[in-house]
């Protein structure tokens, strides 16, 4: 399946007139999946894309920076390689629950937090940070004590120490990592507002990307239920277009919010038309 959605007549949809022309946008996880499609749409919209990934991108961006989000020294070096001011940061890089639990927490939470905080003073006023969370993080309120304790750690290394003191299996590490992303977004919403920068998160349901099989392995039947109730998995294009909308510099009054993009599944649970175990 192509990552690009198509319209009813079979033609690829045109990129809406987002306000990214000549904006400088950093995209993590840009080599594949949602990150790649987001970077492609940004290029179509006239943005200057700085692509961060462990793997090299194979399409024309303004700058490619290699980064290993499990390594704070690599994150620091990556930030130092990005010259000048940026307008938008899109934290898309992530690993599934089949990864080593500590790796999951390093990439999905601690690396995301460190990169964001290092770039804060480089983001222009009126800019935005958008984090990719997941509907797997929807239970953040039930685990808020542990989430806030981890996020209270002052740096990457102390965060790793906290993770090692609180062992989790792969599935729980993934869910917990995305709960942390949602809460971190809400915390940063106040802090970054003082810098004139909005921060929001987008929480996809299952997305047809190369790592969907890993999510099916780690999360199990719930993904089949989501697909059955919504009719299909999302495409990378479905999620990328929401990321661009949420991050659009012309959108100035959406802040500290989590936007669920799951075909209505989570709302169906609340509304009663989706039953777990059905």
C-alpha positions as CSV (number, residue, x, y, z in Angstrom):
1,X,0.0,0.0,0.0
2,X,1.3,3.4,-0.8
3,X,1.8,5.9,2.0
4,X,-0.1,8.5,0.0
5,X,-3.9,8.6,0.1
6,X,-5.9,9.0,-3.0
7,X,-9.2,10.8,-3.8
8,X,-12.4,9.2,-5.0
9,X,-11.3,9.6,-8.7
10,X,-8.0,7.9,-8.0
11,X,-5.9,11.1,-8.1
12,X,-3.5,11.9,-5.3
13,X,-5.0,14.8,-3.2
14,X,-3.3,18.1,-3.5
15,X,-1.5,19.5,-0.5
16,X,-3.7,22.2,1.2
17,X,-2.3,25.7,1.3
18,X,-0.6,25.3,4.7
19,X,1.5,28.2,5.9
20,X,4.9,26.6,5.6
21,X,6.3,28.3,2.6
22,X,9.9,29.3,3.4
23,X,9.5,28.0,7.0
24,X,12.3,25.9,8.5
25,X,11.0,22.7,9.9
26,X,12.8,20.0,11.8
27,X,11.3,16.5,11.3
28,X,12.6,13.5,13.4
29,X,12.0,10.0,12.1
30,X,12.0,11.4,8.5
31,X,13.4,8.4,6.8
32,X,10.3,6.3,6.8
33,X,6.6,6.0,7.7
34,X,4.8,9.0,9.1
35,X,7.9,11.0,9.3
36,X,8.8,10.5,5.6
37,X,5.3,11.4,4.4
38,X,5.2,14.5,6.6
39,X,8.6,15.7,5.3
40,X,7.3,15.1,1.7
41,X,4.2,17.1,2.3
42,X,6.2,19.9,3.9
43,X,8.5,20.0,0.8
44,X,5.4,20.3,-1.4
45,X,4.2,23.2,0.8
46,X,7.4,25.1,0.2
47,X,9.1,24.4,3.6
48,X,12.8,24.0,4.2
49,X,13.1,20.6,5.8
50,X,15.8,19.5,8.2
51,X,15.5,15.7,8.4
52,X,16.7,13.9,11.5
53,X,17.0,10.1,11.6
54,X,19.3,7.2,12.3
55,X,18.9,6.2,8.6
56,X,19.7,8.4,5.7
57,X,16.8,9.9,3.8
58,X,16.6,9.4,0.0
59,X,14.7,12.5,-1.0
60,X,15.9,16.1,-1.3
61,X,15.8,17.9,2.0
62,X,17.6,21.1,3.0
63,X,19.7,19.3,5.5
64,X,20.0,15.7,6.8
65,X,21.3,15.2,10.3
66,X,22.1,11.7,11.6
67,X,20.9,11.1,15.2
68,X,20.6,8.2,17.5
69,X,17.8,9.0,20.0
70,X,19.1,6.4,22.5
71,X,22.3,8.4,22.9
72,X,22.3,11.8,24.5
73,X,25.7,12.7,23.0
74,X,24.3,12.0,19.5
75,X,21.3,14.2,20.3
76,X,23.5,17.0,21.5
77,X,25.7,16.7,18.4
78,X,22.6,16.7,16.1
79,X,21.3,19.9,17.7
80,X,24.7,21.6,17.2
81,X,24.6,20.6,13.5
82,X,21.4,22.5,12.9
83,X,22.4,26.1,12.2
84,X,20.2,29.1,13.0
85,X,16.6,29.5,13.8
86,X,13.8,27.1,13.1
87,X,10.0,27.6,12.9
88,X,8.6,24.2,13.7
89,X,9.8,21.0,15.4
90,X,7.9,17.7,14.6
91,X,8.9,14.9,17.0
92,X,7.8,11.9,15.0
93,X,10.6,9.4,15.6
94,X,9.5,6.4,17.7
95,X,9.9,2.7,18.3
96,X,7.2,0.0,18.9
97,X,6.6,-2.2,21.9
98,X,8.7,-5.0,20.3
99,X,11.8,-3.0,21.1
100,X,13.8,-3.4,24.3
101,X,11.7,-1.5,27.0
102,X,14.6,0.8,27.9
103,X,15.2,1.6,24.2
104,X,11.5,2.5,23.9
105,X,11.7,4.9,26.8
106,X,14.9,6.4,25.5
107,X,13.6,7.1,22.0
108,X,9.9,7.8,22.7
109,X,10.3,10.0,25.8
110,X,13.8,10.9,26.9
111,X,15.3,11.6,23.5
112,X,12.2,13.6,22.5
113,X,12.3,15.6,25.6
114,X,16.0,16.4,25.4
115,X,15.9,17.3,21.7
116,X,12.9,19.6,22.3
117,X,14.5,21.4,25.3
118,X,17.8,21.9,23.5
119,X,16.0,23.5,20.5
120,X,13.5,25.7,22.5
121,X,15.5,28.9,22.3
122,X,16.0,28.3,18.5
123,X,12.3,28.2,17.7
124,X,11.0,31.5,16.3
125,X,8.1,33.2,18.1
126,X,4.9,32.0,16.5
127,X,6.4,28.6,15.9
128,X,5.2,25.2,17.0
129,X,6.3,21.9,18.4
130,X,4.2,18.8,17.6
131,X,4.8,15.4,19.2
132,X,3.5,12.1,18.0
133,X,1.9,10.2,20.8
134,X,-0.6,7.3,20.3
135,X,-4.1,6.3,21.4
136,X,-2.1,3.7,23.4
137,X,-1.3,6.6,25.7
138,X,-4.9,7.5,26.3
139,X,-4.9,6.2,29.9
140,X,-2.3,8.8,31.1
141,X,-4.6,10.1,33.8
142,X,-4.7,6.7,35.5
143,X,-0.9,6.6,35.6
144,X,-0.3,10.3,36.2
145,X,1.8,9.8,39.4
146,X,4.4,7.6,37.7
147,X,4.4,9.8,34.6
148,X,5.0,13.0,36.5
149,X,7.8,11.3,38.5
150,X,9.6,10.3,35.4
151,X,9.1,13.7,33.7
152,X,10.4,15.4,36.9
153,X,13.8,13.8,36.3
154,X,16.1,16.7,35.3
155,X,17.9,15.2,32.4
156,X,18.4,12.2,30.1
157,X,20.6,10.2,32.4
158,X,18.5,10.6,35.5
159,X,15.5,9.6,33.3
160,X,17.3,6.4,32.3
161,X,18.0,5.7,36.0
162,X,14.3,6.1,36.8
163,X,13.4,3.7,34.0
164,X,15.8,1.1,35.3
165,X,14.3,1.4,38.8
166,X,10.8,0.8,37.3
167,X,11.1,-2.2,35.0
168,X,8.3,-2.8,32.4
169,X,7.6,-5.3,29.7
170,X,7.6,-4.1,26.1
171,X,3.9,-3.4,25.7
172,X,3.7,-1.5,29.0
173,X,6.9,0.5,28.1
174,X,5.3,1.5,24.8
175,X,2.0,2.5,26.4
176,X,3.7,4.3,29.2
177,X,6.0,6.1,26.8
178,X,3.1,7.5,24.9
179,X,1.3,8.5,28.2
180,X,4.5,10.4,29.0
181,X,4.4,12.2,25.6
182,X,0.8,13.4,26.1
183,X,1.6,14.7,29.6
184,X,4.9,16.3,28.5
185,X,3.0,18.1,25.8
186,X,0.6,19.5,28.4
187,X,3.5,20.5,30.6
188,X,5.4,22.1,27.8
189,X,2.3,23.9,26.7
190,X,2.7,26.4,29.5
191,X,6.5,26.5,29.5
192,X,6.8,27.0,25.7
193,X,4.0,29.6,25.6
194,X,6.4,31.9,27.4
195,X,8.7,31.6,24.3
196,X,5.8,32.3,21.9
197,X,5.7,28.7,20.8
198,X,2.7,26.3,20.7
199,X,3.1,22.6,21.6
200,X,0.5,19.9,20.8
201,X,0.5,16.1,20.3
202,X,-1.2,13.9,17.8
203,X,-2.3,10.4,18.8
204,X,-2.8,8.1,15.9
205,X,-4.5,4.7,16.0
206,X,-3.0,1.9,13.9
207,X,-1.1,3.2,10.8
208,X,-0.1,1.3,7.8
209,X,3.7,1.8,8.0
210,X,6.6,-0.7,7.9
211,X,6.4,-1.2,11.7
212,X,2.7,-1.9,11.9
213,X,3.5,-5.6,12.1
214,X,5.5,-4.9,15.3
215,X,2.6,-3.1,16.8
216,X,0.3,-6.0,16.0
217,X,2.8,-8.3,17.7
218,X,3.1,-6.2,20.8
219,X,-0.5,-4.9,21.2
220,X,-2.4,-7.9,19.9
221,X,-6.2,-8.1,19.2
222,X,-7.0,-4.5,20.1
223,X,-5.5,-3.4,16.7
224,X,-7.8,-5.8,14.9
225,X,-10.8,-4.3,16.8
226,X,-9.8,-0.8,15.8
227,X,-9.6,-1.8,12.2
228,X,-12.9,-3.6,12.3
229,X,-14.7,-0.7,13.9
230,X,-13.2,2.0,11.8
231,X,-13.0,0.1,8.5
232,X,-9.3,0.3,7.8
233,X,-5.9,1.2,9.3
234,X,-4.8,4.8,8.8
235,X,-2.2,5.6,6.1
236,X,0.9,7.7,6.8
237,X,-0.7,10.4,4.7
238,X,-3.8,10.5,7.0
239,X,-1.6,11.3,10.0
240,X,0.9,13.5,8.2
241,X,-1.8,15.9,7.1
242,X,-3.1,16.3,10.6
243,X,0.4,16.9,11.8
244,X,0.8,19.7,9.3
245,X,-2.6,21.2,10.2
246,X,-1.8,21.2,14.0
247,X,1.7,22.6,13.4
248,X,0.6,25.3,10.8
249,X,2.1,28.6,11.9
250,X,-1.3,30.3,11.0
251,X,-3.0,28.2,13.7
252,X,-2.2,30.2,16.9
253,X,-4.9,29.2,19.4
254,X,-4.4,25.4,19.7
255,X,-2.0,24.7,22.5
256,X,-1.2,21.9,25.0
257,X,-3.8,19.7,23.3
258,X,-3.8,16.0,22.3
259,X,-5.5,15.3,19.0
260,X,-6.7,11.7,18.5
261,X,-6.6,10.6,14.9
262,X,-8.1,7.1,15.0
263,X,-11.2,7.1,12.8
264,X,-13.3,7.8,15.8
265,X,-12.4,4.6,17.7
266,X,-11.7,6.2,21.1
267,X,-14.8,8.3,20.9
268,X,-16.7,5.1,20.1
269,X,-15.5,3.7,23.4
270,X,-16.8,6.8,25.3
271,X,-20.0,6.9,23.3
272,X,-20.7,3.2,23.8
273,X,-20.8,2.1,20.2
274,X,-17.5,0.3,20.6
275,X,-17.2,-2.4,23.2
276,X,-13.8,-3.9,24.2
277,X,-14.0,-7.6,24.0
278,X,-16.8,-7.5,21.4
